[in-house]
Amino acid sequence: MLRRFLYECRRVLRVARKPESEEYWKIAKVTGIGIMVIGIVGFVIRLIVELIGA
């Protein structure tokens, strides 16, 4: 089992590569937008709960 895990880790590391600068910034932007959307949705839900509960 451990041998299989190490084999899989080695295989993944062989295929993995460092992202180029442009690709990195695209991923960072999409991640940031996703975090903001989740925050806004949470804020709106909290606001609705506060207005209904008041």
PDB file of N, H, CA, C and O in Angstrom:
ATOM      1  N   MET A   1       0.829  -1.196   0.000  1.00  0.00           N
ATOM      2  CA  MET A   1       0.000   0.000   0.000  1.00  0.00           C
ATOM      3  C   MET A   1       0.876   1.264   0.000  1.00  0.00           C
ATOM      4  O   MET A   1       0.639   2.191  -0.775  1.00  0.00           O
ATOM      5  N   LEU A   2       1.883   1.288   0.873  1.00  0.00           N
ATOM      6  H   LEU A   2       2.076   0.536   1.502  1.00  0.00           H
ATOM      7  CA  LEU A   2       2.789   2.434   0.912  1.00  0.00           C
ATOM      8  C   LEU A   2       3.576   2.532  -0.392  1.00  0.00           C
ATOM      9  O   LEU A   2       3.800   3.626  -0.910  1.00  0.00           O
ATOM     10  N   ARG A   3       3.988   1.396  -0.910  1.00  0.00           N
ATOM     11  H   ARG A   3       3.806   0.508  -0.489  1.00  0.00           H
ATOM     12  CA  ARG A   3       4.738   1.376  -2.168  1.00  0.00           C
ATOM     13  C   ARG A   3       3.890   1.970  -3.297  1.00  0.00           C
ATOM     14  O   ARG A   3       4.386   2.747  -4.113  1.00  0.00           O
ATOM     15  N   ARG A   4       2.611   1.596  -3.334  1.00  0.00           N
ATOM     16  H   ARG A   4       2.208   0.965  -2.672  1.00  0.00           H
ATOM     17  CA  ARG A   4       1.700   2.101  -4.377  1.00  0.00           C
ATOM     18  C   ARG A   4       1.532   3.615  -4.242  1.00  0.00           C
ATOM     19  O   ARG A   4       1.531   4.336  -5.239  1.00  0.00           O
ATOM     20  N   PHE A   5       1.388   4.092  -3.000  1.00  0.00           N
ATOM     21  H   PHE A   5       1.388   3.506  -2.190  1.00  0.00           H
ATOM     22  CA  PHE A   5       1.247   5.524  -2.748  1.00  0.00           C
ATOM     23  C   PHE A   5       2.475   6.283  -3.240  1.00  0.00           C
ATOM     24  O   PHE A   5       2.350   7.310  -3.908  1.00  0.00           O
ATOM     25  N   LEU A   6       3.657   5.779  -2.909  1.00  0.00           N
ATOM     26  H   LEU A   6       3.759   4.945  -2.366  1.00  0.00           H
ATOM     27  CA  LEU A   6       4.888   6.442  -3.344  1.00  0.00           C
ATOM     28  C   LEU A   6       5.016   6.431  -4.865  1.00  0.00           C
ATOM     29  O   LEU A   6       5.483   7.401  -5.460  1.00  0.00           O
ATOM     30  N   TYR A   7       4.603   5.341  -5.483  1.00  0.00           N
ATOM     31  H   TYR A   7       4.223   4.552  -5.000  1.00  0.00           H
ATOM     32  CA  TYR A   7       4.621   5.265  -6.943  1.00  0.00           C
ATOM     33  C   TYR A   7       3.714   6.332  -7.540  1.00  0.00           C
ATOM     34  O   TYR A   7       4.097   7.021  -8.486  1.00  0.00           O
ATOM     35  N   GLU A   8       2.502   6.469  -6.985  1.00  0.00           N
ATOM     36  H   GLU A   8       2.191   5.910  -6.217  1.00  0.00           H
ATOM     37  CA  GLU A   8       1.556   7.469  -7.489  1.00  0.00           C
ATOM     38  C   GLU A   8       2.098   8.889  -7.281  1.00  0.00           C
ATOM     39  O   GLU A   8       1.952   9.744  -8.155  1.00  0.00           O
ATOM     40  N   CYS A   9       2.713   9.133  -6.141  1.00  0.00           N
ATOM     41  H   CYS A   9       2.832   8.439  -5.431  1.00  0.00           H
ATOM     42  CA  CYS A   9       3.300  10.453  -5.879  1.00  0.00           C
ATOM     43  C   CYS A   9       4.388  10.775  -6.896  1.00  0.00           C
ATOM     44  O   CYS A   9       4.432  11.882  -7.432  1.00  0.00           O
ATOM     45  N   ARG A  10       5.256   9.821  -7.158  1.00  0.00           N
ATOM     46  H   ARG A  10       5.221   8.921  -6.723  1.00  0.00           H
ATOM     47  CA  ARG A  10       6.327  10.029  -8.129  1.00  0.00           C
ATOM     48  C   ARG A  10       5.756  10.305  -9.520  1.00  0.00           C
ATOM     49  O   ARG A  10       6.252  11.160 -10.254  1.00  0.00           O
ATOM     50  N   ARG A  11       4.705   9.564  -9.864  1.00  0.00           N
ATOM     51  H   ARG A  11       4.302   8.869  -9.268  1.00  0.00           H
ATOM     52  CA  ARG A  11       4.087   9.730 -11.181  1.00  0.00           C
ATOM     53  C   ARG A  11       3.492  11.130 -11.330  1.00  0.00           C
ATOM     54  O   ARG A  11       3.642  11.768 -12.372  1.00  0.00           O
ATOM     55  N   VAL A  12       2.819  11.599 -10.284  1.00  0.00           N
ATOM     56  H   VAL A  12       2.698  11.081  -9.438  1.00  0.00           H
ATOM     57  CA  VAL A  12       2.223  12.938 -10.325  1.00  0.00           C
ATOM     58  C   VAL A  12       3.311  14.001 -10.436  1.00  0.00           C
ATOM     59  O   VAL A  12       3.181  14.948 -11.211  1.00  0.00           O
ATOM     60  N   LEU A  13       4.377  13.847  -9.667  1.00  0.00           N
ATOM     61  H   LEU A  13       4.483  13.078  -9.037  1.00  0.00           H
ATOM     62  CA  LEU A  13       5.456  14.840  -9.699  1.00  0.00           C
ATOM     63  C   LEU A  13       6.166  14.878 -11.051  1.00  0.00           C
ATOM     64  O   LEU A  13       6.670  15.925 -11.456  1.00  0.00           O
ATOM     65  N   ARG A  14       6.208  13.758 -11.744  1.00  0.00           N
ATOM     66  H   ARG A  14       5.799  12.907 -11.415  1.00  0.00           H
ATOM     67  CA  ARG A  14       6.831  13.745 -13.072  1.00  0.00           C
ATOM     68  C   ARG A  14       6.007  14.549 -14.077  1.00  0.00           C
ATOM     69  O   ARG A  14       6.563  15.191 -14.967  1.00  0.00           O
ATOM     70  N   VAL A  15       4.692  14.512 -13.935  1.00  0.00           N
ATOM     71  H   VAL A  15       4.240  13.990 -13.211  1.00  0.00           H
ATOM     72  CA  VAL A  15       3.823  15.189 -14.901  1.00  0.00           C
ATOM     73  C   VAL A  15       3.607  16.650 -14.518  1.00  0.00           C
ATOM     74  O   VAL A  15       3.329  17.483 -15.381  1.00  0.00           O
ATOM     75  N   ALA A  16       3.733  16.966 -13.223  1.00  0.00           N
ATOM     76  H   ALA A  16       3.959  16.290 -12.523  1.00  0.00           H
ATOM     77  CA  ALA A  16       3.478  18.322 -12.742  1.00  0.00           C
ATOM     78  C   ALA A  16       4.525  19.286 -13.295  1.00  0.00           C
ATOM     79  O   ALA A  16       5.669  18.915 -13.557  1.00  0.00           O
ATOM     80  N   ARG A  17       4.099  20.517 -13.460  1.00  0.00           N
ATOM     81  H   ARG A  17       3.169  20.818 -13.247  1.00  0.00           H
ATOM     82  CA  ARG A  17       5.018  21.553 -13.925  1.00  0.00           C
ATOM     83  C   ARG A  17       4.668  22.867 -13.251  1.00  0.00           C
ATOM     84  O   ARG A  17       3.553  23.047 -12.760  1.00  0.00           O
ATOM     85  N   LYS A  18       5.612  23.771 -13.232  1.00  0.00           N
ATOM     86  H   LYS A  18       6.518  23.625 -13.631  1.00  0.00           H
ATOM     87  CA  LYS A  18       5.387  25.086 -12.654  1.00  0.00           C
ATOM     88  C   LYS A  18       4.589  25.915 -13.656  1.00  0.00           C
ATOM     89  O   LYS A  18       4.952  25.971 -14.831  1.00  0.00           O
ATOM     90  N   PRO A  19       3.498  26.566 -13.210  1.00  0.00           N
ATOM     91  CA  PRO A  19       2.702  27.356 -14.149  1.00  0.00           C
ATOM     92  C   PRO A  19       3.473  28.596 -14.617  1.00  0.00           C
ATOM     93  O   PRO A  19       4.279  29.164 -13.879  1.00  0.00           O
ATOM     94  N   GLU A  20       3.207  28.991 -15.843  1.00  0.00           N
ATOM     95  H   GLU A  20       2.553  28.530 -16.442  1.00  0.00           H
ATOM     96  CA  GLU A  20       3.818  30.213 -16.352  1.00  0.00           C
ATOM     97  C   GLU A  20       3.164  31.406 -15.666  1.00  0.00           C
ATOM     98  O   GLU A  20       2.111  31.276 -15.043  1.00  0.00           O
ATOM     99  N   SER A  21       3.792  32.557 -15.786  1.00  0.00           N
ATOM    100  H   SER A  21       4.648  32.663 -16.292  1.00  0.00           H
ATOM    101  CA  SER A  21       3.315  33.749 -15.090  1.00  0.00           C
ATOM    102  C   SER A  21       1.880  34.093 -15.487  1.00  0.00           C
ATOM    103  O   SER A  21       1.052  34.404 -14.630  1.00  0.00           O
ATOM    104  N   GLU A  22       1.592  34.038 -16.771  1.00  0.00           N
ATOM    105  H   GLU A  22       2.265  33.785 -17.467  1.00  0.00           H
ATOM    106  CA  GLU A  22       0.248  34.383 -17.255  1.00  0.00           C
ATOM    107  C   GLU A  22      -0.793  33.414 -16.690  1.00  0.00           C
ATOM    108  O   GLU A  22      -1.862  33.834 -16.249  1.00  0.00           O
ATOM    109  N   GLU A  23      -0.479  32.132 -16.707  1.00  0.00           N
ATOM    110  H   GLU A  23       0.390  31.790 -17.065  1.00  0.00           H
ATOM    111  CA  GLU A  23      -1.401  31.122 -16.178  1.00  0.00           C
ATOM    112  C   GLU A  23      -1.606  31.310 -14.672  1.00  0.00           C
ATOM    113  O   GLU A  23      -2.720  31.164 -14.169  1.00  0.00           O
ATOM    114  N   TYR A  24      -0.541  31.630 -13.969  1.00  0.00           N
ATOM    115  H   TYR A  24       0.364  31.748 -14.378  1.00  0.00           H
ATOM    116  CA  TYR A  24      -0.633  31.843 -12.529  1.00  0.00           C
ATOM    117  C   TYR A  24      -1.579  32.990 -12.217  1.00  0.00           C
ATOM    118  O   TYR A  24      -2.425  32.876 -11.330  1.00  0.00           O
ATOM    119  N   TRP A  25      -1.441  34.103 -12.947  1.00  0.00           N
ATOM    120  H   TRP A  25      -0.753  34.195 -13.668  1.00  0.00           H
ATOM    121  CA  TRP A  25      -2.291  35.261 -12.659  1.00  0.00           C
ATOM    122  C   TRP A  25      -3.754  34.990 -13.017  1.00  0.00           C
ATOM    123  O   TRP A  25      -4.654  35.490 -12.342  1.00  0.00           O
ATOM    124  N   LYS A  26      -3.999  34.217 -14.056  1.00  0.00           N
ATOM    125  H   LYS A  26      -3.268  33.810 -14.604  1.00  0.00           H
ATOM    126  CA  LYS A  26      -5.377  33.847 -14.391  1.00  0.00           C
ATOM    127  C   LYS A  26      -5.999  33.036 -13.259  1.00  0.00           C
ATOM    128  O   LYS A  26      -7.134  33.285 -12.854  1.00  0.00           O
ATOM    129  N   ILE A  27      -5.250  32.073 -12.759  1.00  0.00           N
ATOM    130  H   ILE A  27      -4.328  31.870 -13.088  1.00  0.00           H
ATOM    131  CA  ILE A  27      -5.742  31.242 -11.656  1.00  0.00           C
ATOM    132  C   ILE A  27      -5.974  32.105 -10.416  1.00  0.00           C
ATOM    133  O   ILE A  27      -6.975  31.936  -9.720  1.00  0.00           O
ATOM    134  N   ALA A  28      -5.062  33.016 -10.143  1.00  0.00           N
ATOM    135  H   ALA A  28      -4.249  33.153 -10.708  1.00  0.00           H
ATOM    136  CA  ALA A  28      -5.188  33.883  -8.971  1.00  0.00           C
ATOM    137  C   ALA A  28      -6.422  34.775  -9.092  1.00  0.00           C
ATOM    138  O   ALA A  28      -7.141  34.971  -8.112  1.00  0.00           O
ATOM    139  N   LYS A  29      -6.675  35.319 -10.287  1.00  0.00           N
ATOM    140  H   LYS A  29      -6.091  35.160 -11.084  1.00  0.00           H
ATOM    141  CA  LYS A  29      -7.850  36.172 -10.486  1.00  0.00           C
ATOM    142  C   LYS A  29      -9.142  35.390 -10.305  1.00  0.00           C
ATOM    143  O   LYS A  29     -10.055  35.850  -9.619  1.00  0.00           O
ATOM    144  N   VAL A  30      -9.226  34.220 -10.911  1.00  0.00           N
ATOM    145  H   VAL A  30      -8.485  33.847 -11.468  1.00  0.00           H
ATOM    146  CA  VAL A  30     -10.431  33.401 -10.800  1.00  0.00           C
ATOM    147  C   VAL A  30     -10.673  33.007  -9.345  1.00  0.00           C
ATOM    148  O   VAL A  30     -11.812  33.033  -8.878  1.00  0.00           O
ATOM    149  N   THR A  31      -9.616  32.646  -8.631  1.00  0.00           N
ATOM    150  H   THR A  31      -8.691  32.625  -9.011  1.00  0.00           H
ATOM    151  CA  THR A  31      -9.748  32.280  -7.225  1.00  0.00           C
ATOM    152  C   THR A  31     -10.221  33.476  -6.405  1.00  0.00           C
ATOM    153  O   THR A  31     -11.101  33.336  -5.556  1.00  0.00           O
ATOM    154  N   GLY A  32      -9.650  34.635  -6.651  1.00  0.00           N
ATOM    155  H   GLY A  32      -8.935  34.748  -7.341  1.00  0.00           H
ATOM    156  CA  GLY A  32     -10.058  35.846  -5.941  1.00  0.00           C
ATOM    157  C   GLY A  32     -11.512  36.200  -6.199  1.00  0.00           C
ATOM    158  O   GLY A  32     -12.239  36.564  -5.275  1.00  0.00           O
ATOM    159  N   ILE A  33     -11.940  36.094  -7.454  1.00  0.00           N
ATOM    160  H   ILE A  33     -11.350  35.798  -8.205  1.00  0.00           H
ATOM    161  CA  ILE A  33     -13.335  36.374  -7.794  1.00  0.00           C
ATOM    162  C   ILE A  33     -14.254  35.377  -7.086  1.00  0.00           C
ATOM    163  O   ILE A  33     -15.308  35.754  -6.574  1.00  0.00           O
ATOM    164  N   GLY A  34     -13.854  34.119  -7.060  1.00  0.00           N
ATOM    165  H   GLY A  34     -12.997  33.813  -7.475  1.00  0.00           H
ATOM    166  CA  GLY A  34     -14.651  33.098  -6.371  1.00  0.00           C
ATOM    167  C   GLY A  34     -14.799  33.393  -4.893  1.00  0.00           C
ATOM    168  O   GLY A  34     -15.889  33.259  -4.337  1.00  0.00           O
ATOM    169  N   ILE A  35     -13.714  33.793  -4.252  1.00  0.00           N
ATOM    170  H   ILE A  35     -12.828  33.902  -4.704  1.00  0.00           H
ATOM    171  CA  ILE A  35     -13.764  34.127  -2.827  1.00  0.00           C
ATOM    172  C   ILE A  35     -14.674  35.326  -2.592  1.00  0.00           C
ATOM    173  O   ILE A  35     -15.440  35.343  -1.628  1.00  0.00           O
ATOM    174  N   MET A  36     -14.598  36.323  -3.459  1.00  0.00           N
ATOM    175  H   MET A  36     -13.976  36.309  -4.242  1.00  0.00           H
ATOM    176  CA  MET A  36     -15.455  37.498  -3.317  1.00  0.00           C
ATOM    177  C   MET A  36     -16.927  37.141  -3.501  1.00  0.00           C
ATOM    178  O   MET A  36     -17.780  37.625  -2.756  1.00  0.00           O
ATOM    179  N   VAL A  37     -17.228  36.301  -4.483  1.00  0.00           N
ATOM    180  H   VAL A  37     -16.535  35.908  -5.088  1.00  0.00           H
ATOM    181  CA  VAL A  37     -18.617  35.899  -4.718  1.00  0.00           C
ATOM    182  C   VAL A  37     -19.170  35.155  -3.505  1.00  0.00           C
ATOM    183  O   VAL A  37     -20.294  35.416  -3.076  1.00  0.00           O
ATOM    184  N   ILE A  38     -18.393  34.242  -2.956  1.00  0.00           N
ATOM    185  H   ILE A  38     -17.479  34.031  -3.304  1.00  0.00           H
ATOM    186  CA  ILE A  38     -18.836  33.504  -1.774  1.00  0.00           C
ATOM    187  C   ILE A  38     -19.056  34.465  -0.602  1.00  0.00           C
ATOM    188  O   ILE A  38     -20.022  34.311   0.145  1.00  0.00           O
ATOM    189  N   GLY A  39     -18.194  35.429  -0.438  1.00  0.00           N
ATOM    190  H   GLY A  39     -17.409  35.554  -1.045  1.00  0.00           H
ATOM    191  CA  GLY A  39     -18.350  36.425   0.625  1.00  0.00           C
ATOM    192  C   GLY A  39     -19.593  37.272   0.439  1.00  0.00           C
ATOM    193  O   GLY A  39     -20.315  37.543   1.398  1.00  0.00           O
ATOM    194  N   ILE A  40     -19.845  37.692  -0.791  1.00  0.00           N
ATOM    195  H   ILE A  40     -19.259  37.472  -1.571  1.00  0.00           H
ATOM    196  CA  ILE A  40     -21.036  38.506  -1.069  1.00  0.00           C
ATOM    197  C   ILE A  40     -22.302  37.706  -0.815  1.00  0.00           C
ATOM    198  O   ILE A  40     -23.255  38.217  -0.226  1.00  0.00           O
ATOM    199  N   VAL A  41     -22.320  36.450  -1.258  1.00  0.00           N
ATOM    200  H   VAL A  41     -21.546  36.035  -1.737  1.00  0.00           H
ATOM    201  CA  VAL A  41     -23.491  35.593  -1.016  1.00  0.00           C
ATOM    202  C   VAL A  41     -23.711  35.425   0.484  1.00  0.00           C
ATOM    203  O   VAL A  41     -24.846  35.522   0.952  1.00  0.00           O
ATOM    204  N   GLY A  42     -22.660  35.178   1.236  1.00  0.00           N
ATOM    205  H   GLY A  42     -21.739  35.099   0.856  1.00  0.00           H
ATOM    206  CA  GLY A  42     -22.776  35.051   2.688  1.00  0.00           C
ATOM    207  C   GLY A  42     -23.281  36.328   3.329  1.00  0.00           C
ATOM    208  O   GLY A  42     -24.108  36.284   4.240  1.00  0.00           O
ATOM    209  N   PHE A  43     -22.787  37.472   2.857  1.00  0.00           N
ATOM    210  H   PHE A  43     -22.115  37.508   2.117  1.00  0.00           H
ATOM    211  CA  PHE A  43     -23.236  38.762   3.389  1.00  0.00           C
ATOM    212  C   PHE A  43     -24.711  38.987   3.100  1.00  0.00           C
ATOM    213  O   PHE A  43     -25.448  39.438   3.977  1.00  0.00           O
ATOM    214  N   VAL A  44     -25.156  38.681   1.880  1.00  0.00           N
ATOM    215  H   VAL A  44     -24.557  38.315   1.168  1.00  0.00           H
ATOM    216  CA  VAL A  44     -26.558  38.872   1.512  1.00  0.00           C
ATOM    217  C   VAL A  44     -27.450  37.959   2.351  1.00  0.00           C
ATOM    218  O   VAL A  44     -28.498  38.393   2.830  1.00  0.00           O
ATOM    219  N   ILE A  45     -27.051  36.716   2.532  1.00  0.00           N
ATOM    220  H   ILE A  45     -26.200  36.364   2.143  1.00  0.00           H
ATOM    221  CA  ILE A  45     -27.836  35.796   3.356  1.00  0.00           C
ATOM    222  C   ILE A  45     -27.923  36.315   4.785  1.00  0.00           C
ATOM    223  O   ILE A  45     -28.997  36.311   5.387  1.00  0.00           O
ATOM    224  N   ARG A  46     -26.802  36.759   5.323  1.00  0.00           N
ATOM    225  H   ARG A  46     -25.929  36.762   4.834  1.00  0.00           H
ATOM    226  CA  ARG A  46     -26.795  37.307   6.691  1.00  0.00           C
ATOM    227  C   ARG A  46     -27.683  38.542   6.779  1.00  0.00           C
ATOM    228  O   ARG A  46     -28.394  38.713   7.769  1.00  0.00           O
ATOM    229  N   LEU A  47     -27.657  39.395   5.778  1.00  0.00           N
ATOM    230  H   LEU A  47     -27.079  39.256   4.974  1.00  0.00           H
ATOM    231  CA  LEU A  47     -28.480  40.600   5.754  1.00  0.00           C
ATOM    232  C   LEU A  47     -29.962  40.236   5.717  1.00  0.00           C
ATOM    233  O   LEU A  47     -30.762  40.840   6.431  1.00  0.00           O
ATOM    234  N   ILE A  48     -30.333  39.271   4.907  1.00  0.00           N
ATOM    235  H   ILE A  48     -29.683  38.780   4.327  1.00  0.00           H
ATOM    236  CA  ILE A  48     -31.721  38.823   4.822  1.00  0.00           C
ATOM    237  C   ILE A  48     -32.193  38.254   6.158  1.00  0.00           C
ATOM    238  O   ILE A  48     -33.300  38.544   6.611  1.00  0.00           O
ATOM    239  N   VAL A  49     -31.333  37.432   6.790  1.00  0.00           N
ATOM    240  H   VAL A  49     -30.433  37.196   6.422  1.00  0.00           H
ATOM    241  CA  VAL A  49     -31.692  36.861   8.094  1.00  0.00           C
ATOM    242  C   VAL A  49     -31.881  37.954   9.127  1.00  0.00           C
ATOM    243  O   VAL A  49     -32.809  37.887   9.934  1.00  0.00           O
ATOM    244  N   GLU A  50     -31.025  38.952   9.116  1.00  0.00           N
ATOM    245  H   GLU A  50     -30.271  39.007   8.460  1.00  0.00           H
ATOM    246  CA  GLU A  50     -31.147  40.055  10.066  1.00  0.00           C
ATOM    247  C   GLU A  50     -32.425  40.843   9.821  1.00  0.00           C
ATOM    248  O   GLU A  50     -33.100  41.236  10.773  1.00  0.00           O
ATOM    249  N   LEU A  51     -32.765  41.078   8.566  1.00  0.00           N
ATOM    250  H   LEU A  51     -32.217  40.758   7.793  1.00  0.00           H
ATOM    251  CA  LEU A  51     -33.967  41.872   8.257  1.00  0.00           C
ATOM    252  C   LEU A  51     -35.237  41.102   8.604  1.00  0.00           C
ATOM    253  O   LEU A  51     -36.200  41.686   9.100  1.00  0.00           O
ATOM    254  N   ILE A  52     -35.243  39.809   8.348  1.00  0.00           N
ATOM    255  H   ILE A  52     -34.461  39.335   7.945  1.00  0.00           H
ATOM    256  CA  ILE A  52     -36.416  38.989   8.650  1.00  0.00           C
ATOM    257  C   ILE A  52     -36.549  38.799  10.167  1.00  0.00           C
ATOM    258  O   ILE A  52     -37.655  38.834  10.706  1.00  0.00           O
ATOM    259  N   GLY A  53     -35.445  38.603  10.832  1.00  0.00           N
ATOM    260  H   GLY A  53     -34.546  38.575  10.395  1.00  0.00           H
ATOM    261  CA  GLY A  53     -35.470  38.357  12.268  1.00  0.00           C
ATOM    262  C   GLY A  53     -35.761  39.602  13.085  1.00  0.00           C
ATOM    263  O   GLY A  53     -36.158  39.485  14.244  1.00  0.00           O
ATOM    264  N   ALA A  54     -35.581  40.778  12.530  1.00  0.00           N
ATOM    265  H   ALA A  54     -35.259  40.874  11.589  1.00  0.00           H
ATOM    266  CA  ALA A  54     -35.766  42.018  13.284  1.00  0.00           C
ATOM    267  C   ALA A  54     -37.170  42.455  13.412  1.00  0.00           C
ATOM    268  O   ALA A  54     -37.442  43.486  14.026  1.00  0.00           O
TER     269      ALA A  54
END
